[in-house]
Amino acid sequence: MSLIPEFELGFWNAWIITVLGFILPFIPSLFINKEVVNKRMGEIKWSEFSKTVKIVLIITQVIIMPFTIIYSFFLPLKLGTVWFYVDLPIGILGIIMPVMAQVYFATAPLDKSITTGVYRISRNPEYFSVFLQYLGIGISGLSWVFVLCAVVWIISFHIEVVQSEEPSLIEKYGDAYREYMDRTPRWIGLPRSRKND
């Protein structure tokens, strides 16, 4: 990686991964009942977020995401290099994980938290998958800028999840969600055994 990353418009650039990463997770939503998704999400109002969470959302959704989409059109992938092959499993996981998460999100019972599928290995598979996509692009394009975006993304969403999402899920699902938190890693890993096993 050089201090000044390559910057050239081309067909075999990181935009391919970025576009796949943003489009593929929406495909399951074309076949999923929107009412179920809306009921699961609930109504979230901007005014209910803390100041910290608002800052995090602005950083990730208004600054990082648009920047990485635009920058990806100018970042050549290092096809045929060891960096590209190191990225391949990371990129594939980063693209497949949110698709699977969407399916489980929409098909799980509304009165229970989602604990199956990719939600067994990560409490936040959609956020973690974006981290993997950015990290993978950074590796395959030898871009410290994308690696930095990946790190800022995961730190920002760690703050957002800890401050707003997890407390609301504990409030909604109670002890069942606390047990799920005890056995399932926040980002990714092997689930721990249940205490009753």
Helices and strands as residue ranges (DSSP letters): H 15-23, G 24-26, G 28-30, H 34-41, G 46-48, H 51-57, I 58-64, H 65-72, H 82-107, G 117-120, H 125-140, H 144-160, I 161-165, H 166-173, H 175-183
